[in-house]
Amino acid sequence: MASSKLVVDYFSHLASQEFWKHAPVHTILPRDASGKPGSPYPAGQVPHVVSAINICRAMLTHRPVWKAFETLAVRYSQVRTHSWPKQGSSPLTVDQVTYIFLAKILTTFPIVFVDYGLENPDAKGFHTRRPWNGTFEPGYQQISINGKRTDHMSTAFGKASQTNNHHPFQAFLFMTANTLLHELGHVFVTYLTKGQSASPPQVNALTEGVQGGEGEAGLALESLIFGGTIAYFQEPVSGTPDDQCGTAFLKKPSGAWHRILPKTIHDVASMREYRFE
């Protein structure tokens, strides 16, 4: 499937201009263990979440990433049971829905809740789907990320200045940015369905079995972009401290596991490269 010249030119321009360095509209709020939004998130920790958002935004301007969103749209268009986005009375093309969605996300990022109700460290984030009509506004959609893990990221940043070991902090940046990207796969389904439907079974990752006929747009997006899905494991012998994110691996469709190298994590955290092979 070929993208229109307009779409190609648009995202090529964004990448060349390093668009992600220009601050988008974004809101970051804490949510306590009871699920209630709290006071504004501590100012000293906000830059780390913003950095992860900007790494995620930088990923969106790379061809393999927006092509992956196009593929998700194709899969959904083949099985959709709800309305498809329109311009006037005419349904939009696949590349048009991708263009509009990503352009909106690059300008206004969904609300990010730093959620302290996520007690399991493996629960990295989730998207709260909100129905919409009229004009899709990303700022009304929500992505939650693990509050305790976000605190660990800030702690790792503080330790990096003392030890000159930046890898633990970069590992958290890598994990958080990819969590946000994963959740944008679900936000995309919210856009395509006007918030009326979850991911259909056909929108799933080739590396994961679909249980109960459910789809998983976030894992599908990871698989399309990176050639597999990302998981984190504890060290089997020495153990991994609770305040570290573990070792990142890529699960291939074949079932093979490949460790994501520290250099790759450094390059992604530095907004240099997004290929995990």
N, C-alpha and C positions, 0 to 999 in steps of 0.2 A: 504494500500500500504506500503510495507516494503522498507526501505532504505537499500542500500548496506552497507556492513560492512565497506568499505573504507570511505564512507561518515560519518557514525556514529563515527568511530574512529577519523576521522579528526576533526570534530567539538567538540568532547569530549576532544580531546587534546588541542584545542584552549581555551576552557573554563577552563580547569585545569591549563593552563599556563598563564591565564589572558592576552591573546594576545592583547586585546584592549589597554593595558597600553603601548605597543610599538607603537611609532608614525607611522602612515601610511603616504603615500604621499597624501597631500591634499592642495587645494588652496582655500583661502577665499578672496573674493573681494567685495567691495561695488559697488552698481549700483544706480545712482541718479534717480530722479523722471522722467527724460526724457528717461530713459532706457540705458543710457551710462555708461559703467564701469568707475569708478573713480580711484583716487589714492589708494595705499594700505590701507586696513582697519586699523583703529587706533589700535596700538599695545596693548594698555591697555584693549581693548575689545575682542581681538582675543582669549585669553584663555577661555572665556565663550562659544564661538562658538565651539572651539575645545573640551571642556568638553561635550557639547551636542553631537558632532560627536562621541566621544568615548563611551558615554552611548549607542548611537544607535549601534555602532559596537559591544559593549558587548552583546546587545540584540541578535544580529545575531548569536552568538555562542550557544544560548539556543535552545534546541530541539524543543519546540513548535513553535519557530520562523522559523527555517529553514524547519520544516515540513509544515508550512503555505505556504512558498514559493513553496515547492513541490506541494502542492494542487493547487496553482495558475497555475503552469506549467501544471498539469493534465487538469484543466479546459480549458486552452488555447489550449492544444494539441487536444482536442476533437472538436474544432471549428475553428482551425487555417486556414487562407486563404493565409498566407505568408510562406516563407521558415522557416524551423526549424533548429536550430544550428546543425552543423555536425562536425564530426572528420574524415577528409578525405572525402570519399563518403558516410559514414554511419551516419545516424541521431543519435544524442546522446539520451540516455535514460533520463527520467524525473529526476532521482536523479543525473545524470551526469550534466545536465544543471544547476541544483540548486547548486551543488558543485562548478562548475566552476564560476558561477556568484558571489556567496557569497565569495569565495576565492579571487576573483579579487577585490570586494568591500572592503574586509578587508585589502587588501594591498594598493589599490589606491582608495580613496573616490572621488566621483564626485566633480566637482567644485561647491563650495557653494557661491552664490551671496547673499549678504545682500542687499535686494532690497527695495529702498525707493520709488519706484513707486507703492508699495502695500499700498494704503492709508487706506483701510478698515481693521480695527484690526482683523476682523474675517477671512481675507484672510491670512492664516498662511504661505502658500508656494505653489510652483508649480514646475513641471519638464518641461524643454524645451527639447523636443525629437529631437535627431540628428541622421540621418541615418548613418549606418556604414557598412563596408565590411571588409573581411579579419579577423582580430583579434579584438574582442570587447575590447575597452579601456575605463574604467569608467572615467578616467581623462578628456575625451572629452565630457562627458555628464554633464548636469548642473542641479542643484537644487537651487531654489531661496527661501529665507526665508524673512519674513517681517522685513524690516529694522527698523521701528519705534519700533516694539515689541522687537527686539534684543537690541536696545538702552535701553528700559525699563528693560530688563534683567540685563544689566550692571549697571544701576542705582540701581536696587534692591540689587545687590551684594554690592555696596558701602554703602547702608543703613544698610545692615545686620551687617557689622562690627561696626556700631555705635549703633544699637538697640539690637543686639544679637538675632534678629528674622530672621532666615534663610529661613522661609517657602516661602515668596514671591519670593526669588531668586530660590529656589528649584522648585517652581511651574513653573517658566519660563524655567528652565532646562528641566523639565519633558515635557512641551509642545513642546519645540524646538526639543528635541530628538525624540519624537513621530511624529512630523511633518516630520523630516528627514526619519524616518522609513516608514511613509506613502508614501512619495515621492519615496522611493526605490521600492515600489510596482510598480510604473509607470516606473521607470528605468528598472525593470525586464521585463516589456512588451517590452520596447525598445530593450532589449537584445534578447528576444525571436523572435521579428519580424524584427530585423535589422533596427529598427526605422521607419518601413513602415506603422505601424498601431497603432491605439489607442486601449484601452481595449475593447474587444468584450463584448456584452451584458451579456454573461454567466459569466463574471468575474466581480462580483459585490457583495456588502454586503447584507446579508439577512435582515438587519435592515433598508435598504434604498430602496425605490421604484426606479426602473430604468425608467427614462423619455426619450422618443424618441429613445429607443433602444440602449442607450449608456451604456457602462460598466464603472466601477470605481475600478481600481486595488488597489488603496490606501485604500479605505474603505473596500474592500474585505479582504485585508491583516489584517487590524485592527480587523475585525470581526473574522477571523480565529485564530488570536493570543489571543485576549482578550475576545472573546465571545460577542463582541458588538463594536460599534463605539464610538469614543471619541468626546465630544463637551464641550464647555465652556459657562457658563451663568453668567450674571451680577446678583448681589443681587437685588431682586425685590423691596425691601422696602428702604433700606439704599443706594442702588446704589453701584457700584464698581468704584473706581478711574480709570481714563484712563490709568494710568501707572501700573496697575495690570492686570493679565491675566484672572481673573474671576475664577469661581468655576468649576472644572472638573467633568463631569458626563460620565457614560457609558450607551449607549442606547442598550438594549438587543433586540434580534429578536422578543420577545413578545411585544415590544413597551414600556416596563417598563424602567424607568430611575433610575440608581443607582449612588449616589455620590461616587466619588473616594476619599477615605479618605486621610487626610494629612499624616498619617503614610505610606500609600502606595506610595504617591508622594515622601516622604523622602527616602524610600527604593529604589525606582527606580533611583532617583537622586544620591543616594549613590552607585549605581550598585550592589544592594543586591538582588532584587526580581522583577519579571516582571509579576506576576499574579495579576489581578485587581478584583478578586472575593471578 
